[in-house]
Amino acid sequence: MAIPYNSNQIASRKQYTLCKKTEIKCLQLNVQHKRTATYNLAQIIEEKNIDVAFLQEPYLISNRVTGFPKSLKIFNCGNGRRRTAVIVNNNCIDAMVINQISDEDCTVIDFSYRNLKFIGASMYFDIGSNIERDIEKIEKIINIAKGKGLILSIDSNSRSKLWYDILTNQRGKTLEEFIITSGLILMNEETGIPTFETRRGRSWVDLTVCNSNIAQSTSEWTCGEVESLSDHKLIFFSIVTGKLDYNLISYMSKRYIT
């Protein structure tokens, strides 16, 4: 009679290994240099565990971004009036300013977090300046980001039906042509909520743009769901990576003593 030899009794099985999900929670906002909007934003960053905030027209004192806890890392550049900043609220994220293409209106950061590496930029396009100059900056950022993901958070001061505005102006036409020909991807979704609204009017001028390297990892873009205390609406989005890896481990069937 065959007797099972229990010490070598090994059943076939599958071994699943779940890679830890990497998620970076982001927001963007034109603060309009408002103190009240800044204090409100600082509270939102803490309550919602926001990892990265892309700001335009931050609140300044002596040309320094202020109103945020000292525990946050604040990045901005230039000697003139600073109209962009990036805030990091996660000590595990490595962030470094790319000084050669950053200035008062464009803060460019090289991010690294676990298995995720990307370039992120907060940009402000002055409505009184030629938008071609801002497009030239984007071209330089694209070149630096080759092989990496790219996120652009922009107050474009331009209007286009491509990003769900009700009209297209000349600035918007110029910018939309560049976005299309450069293979960039708009993350903005059609929500019916303008990104900018006052008693005098409303428009969709705040853009979130990415490249194809990171497009599939971006999600949950929302606008205007949380009060900003600014005429611009708060925009939230996430960058998520992580997958389920599995290995099939095959074993011999039970061994027997006969």
PyMOL commands that set and color helices and strands:
alter all, ss='L'
color gray80, all
select helices_A, chain A and resi 6-8+35-47+99-101+131-144+161-163+170-181+215-217
alter helices_A, ss='H'
color red, helices_A
select strands_A, chain A and resi 3-4+13-18+22-30+52-56+60-61+64-65+73-75+84-88+94-97+106-113+116-124+149-155+185-186+196-198+201-203+206-210+218-223+235-241+244-249+256-257
alter strands_A, ss='S'
color yellow, strands_A
deselect
rebuild
show_as cartoon
